[in-house]
């Protein structure tokens, strides 16, 4: 297993699916009670958030999929401007098939970043199965690529950077992000990058 992703594999990615507990978090769940009722808190890594946004800016669909229903997950997804889907029965394949149908995507165009056994059925179908460093042995064995960082400690940012470098757009995205921080407008700086990426896809 190498540190880099093959460019041809990276270029075909249209949908990135992220598990939540153990991938975007360290698997810790803080449970308590407020005046309004039970309260669940999770700790998310800020650098993961920017990595997710950069994938979106590059024209890649990113969704959170969790088998645990949590208001904290929905809040984090809303902050990032992406979809979050939660199913207490952990029936992720039918859920992903509906998302793929809407996007017109096939399994070979999908990435799943995971850590535990519940994600094995999905990992066995996607074109690019990814495991975080703290994943269980069965998930690591199924993965084509593993992060060096554990979940909740920048693993998703590491994957996002690796994917976008393999697609040849990381440096452009960093430059565009810096310009957006100076001028306060993001959308226009990433339109050209997405247009170039679509041109590559049509020509491939």
URCORRA-V842096 format. One record per pair of residues at least 24 apart in sequence whose C-alpha atoms are under 10 Angstrom apart, sorted by the first residue. I is the first residue (numbers start at 1). J is the second residue. D is the distance in whole Angstrom. If there is no record, write none. Layout:
i=(I I)
j=(J J)
d=(D D)
This chain:
i=(1 1 1 1 2 2 2 3 3 3 3 3 4 4 4 4 4 4 5 5 5 5 5 5 5 5 5 5 6 6 6 7 7 7 7 7 7 8 8 8 9 9 9 9 9 9 9 10 10 10 10 10 10 10 10 10 10 10 11 11 11 11 11 11 11 11 11 11 12 12 12 12 12 12 12 12 13 13 13 13 13 13 13 13 13 13 13 13 13 13 14 14 14 14 14 14 14 14 14 14 14 14 14 14 14 15 15 15 15 15 15 15 15 15 15 15 15 15 15 15 15 15 15 15 16 16 16 16 16 16 16 16 16 16 16 16 16 16 16 16 17 17 17 17 17 17 17 17 17 17 17 17 17 17 17 17 18 18 18 18 18 18 18 18 18 18 18 18 18 18 19 19 19 19 19 19 19 19 19 19 19 19 19 19 20 20 20 20 20 20 20 20 20 20 20 20 20 20 21 21 21 21 21 21 21 21 21 21 22 22 22 22 22 22 22 22 22 22 22 22 23 23 23 23 23 23 23 23 23 23 23 23 23 23 23 23 23 23 24 24 24 24 24 24 24 24 24 24 24 24 24 24 24 25 25 25 25 25 25 26 26 26 26 26 27 27 27 27 28 39 39 39 40 40 40 40 41 41 41 41 42 42 42 42 42 42 43 43 43 43 43 44 44 44 44 44 44 44 45 45 45 45 45 45 45 46 46 46 46 47 47 47 47 47 47 47 48 48 48 48 48 48 48 48 48 48 49 49 49 49 49 49 49 50 50 50 50 50 51 51 51 51 51 51 51 51 51 52 52 52 52 52 52 52 52 53 53 53 53 53 54 54 54 54 54 54 54 54 54 54 55 55 55 55 55 55 55 55 56 56 56 56 56 57 57 57 57 57 57 57 57 57 57 58 58 58 58 58 58 58 58 58 58 58 58 58 58 58 59 59 59 59 59 59 59 60 61 61 62 62 63 63 63 64 64 65 65 65 65 65 65 65 66 66 66 66 66 67 67 67 67 90 90 91 91 91 91 92 92 92 92 93 93 93 93 96 112 113 113 113 113 113 113 113 113 113 114 114 114 114 114 115 115 115 115 116 130 131 131 132 132 132 167 168 169 169 169 169)
j=(143 144 145 146 144 145 146 145 146 147 148 162 145 159 162 163 165 166 128 144 145 159 162 163 164 165 166 167 163 166 167 163 164 165 166 167 168 166 167 204 108 109 127 128 163 166 167 109 111 127 128 162 163 164 165 166 167 168 109 163 164 166 167 168 197 200 201 204 108 109 110 127 128 167 201 204 59 60 61 105 106 107 108 109 110 111 127 128 163 167 55 59 60 61 62 100 103 104 105 106 107 108 109 110 111 55 56 59 60 61 62 63 96 99 100 103 105 106 107 108 109 110 111 112 52 55 56 60 61 62 63 64 109 110 111 112 113 126 128 160 61 62 63 64 65 66 84 96 110 111 112 113 114 122 126 129 52 62 63 64 65 66 84 111 112 113 114 115 130 156 63 64 65 66 67 84 112 113 114 115 116 118 119 151 44 64 65 66 67 68 73 84 86 113 114 115 151 152 65 66 67 68 73 114 115 116 151 152 114 115 116 132 133 134 135 150 151 152 153 155 48 113 114 115 116 131 132 133 134 135 149 150 151 152 153 154 155 156 48 49 64 73 113 114 132 150 151 152 153 154 155 156 157 150 151 152 153 154 155 134 150 151 152 153 115 134 151 152 152 70 71 72 70 71 72 73 70 71 72 73 70 71 72 73 76 152 72 73 76 152 153 72 73 76 151 152 153 154 151 152 153 154 155 156 157 152 153 154 157 152 153 154 155 156 157 158 151 152 153 154 155 156 157 158 159 160 76 77 79 80 154 156 157 80 156 157 160 177 154 155 156 157 158 159 160 161 164 80 81 82 156 157 159 160 161 80 81 82 157 160 157 160 161 164 169 170 173 174 177 190 157 160 161 163 164 169 170 173 80 81 82 190 194 173 176 177 186 187 189 190 191 193 194 164 167 169 170 172 173 190 191 192 193 194 195 196 197 198 190 191 193 194 195 197 198 194 103 110 110 111 96 99 112 112 113 90 91 92 95 96 112 119 90 91 92 118 119 91 92 118 119 118 119 118 119 121 122 118 119 121 122 119 121 122 125 122 143 139 143 145 146 147 151 155 156 159 139 140 143 146 151 139 140 150 151 140 159 155 159 156 158 159 197 197 193 194 196 197)
d=(9 7 6 8 9 7 9 8 8 8 9 8 9 10 7 8 9 7 10 9 8 10 7 7 10 9 6 9 9 7 9 9 10 9 5 6 8 8 8 10 9 9 8 8 9 9 9 9 9 10 9 9 6 8 9 6 6 10 9 9 9 8 6 9 9 9 8 9 8 6 8 9 10 9 8 10 10 7 9 9 10 10 8 5 6 7 8 8 9 9 10 8 5 6 9 9 9 10 7 9 10 9 5 6 8 10 10 9 6 5 6 8 10 9 8 9 8 9 9 10 7 5 6 9 9 9 10 7 6 5 6 9 9 6 5 6 8 10 9 10 8 6 5 6 7 10 10 9 7 6 5 6 9 10 10 10 10 8 6 5 6 8 9 8 6 5 7 10 10 8 9 6 5 6 9 10 8 6 5 8 9 10 8 10 9 7 7 6 9 9 8 10 10 9 8 9 9 9 10 7 9 8 9 9 8 9 8 8 8 6 8 8 10 8 8 8 5 7 10 10 10 7 6 6 9 9 7 9 9 9 10 7 4 6 9 9 7 7 7 9 9 10 10 9 10 9 6 5 8 8 8 7 10 9 6 4 8 9 10 9 8 5 4 7 10 10 8 8 9 9 9 9 7 8 7 10 9 8 6 9 9 10 6 8 10 10 9 10 10 7 10 10 9 8 9 6 8 9 9 6 6 6 9 9 9 9 9 8 9 10 9 6 9 8 6 9 10 8 8 5 7 5 4 8 9 8 9 9 9 7 9 8 8 8 10 7 9 10 9 10 7 5 8 8 5 7 10 8 10 9 8 7 10 7 10 7 8 9 10 9 9 8 9 8 10 9 7 9 9 9 10 7 9 9 7 10 9 9 10 9 9 10 10 8 10 10 9 8 9 6 8 8 7 8 10 8 9 10 8 7 9 10 7 5 9 10 8 10 9 9 9 6 9 8 9 9 9 10 10 9 10 9 10 10 10 9 10 7 9 9 10 10 7 9 8 10 10 7 8 8 9 7 9 9 10 10 10 9 8 9 7 9 8 6 9 9 9 10 9 9 9 10 10 9 8 9 7 9 9 10 9 6 8 9 8 9 9 9 10 8 10 9 9 9 7 9 9 8)
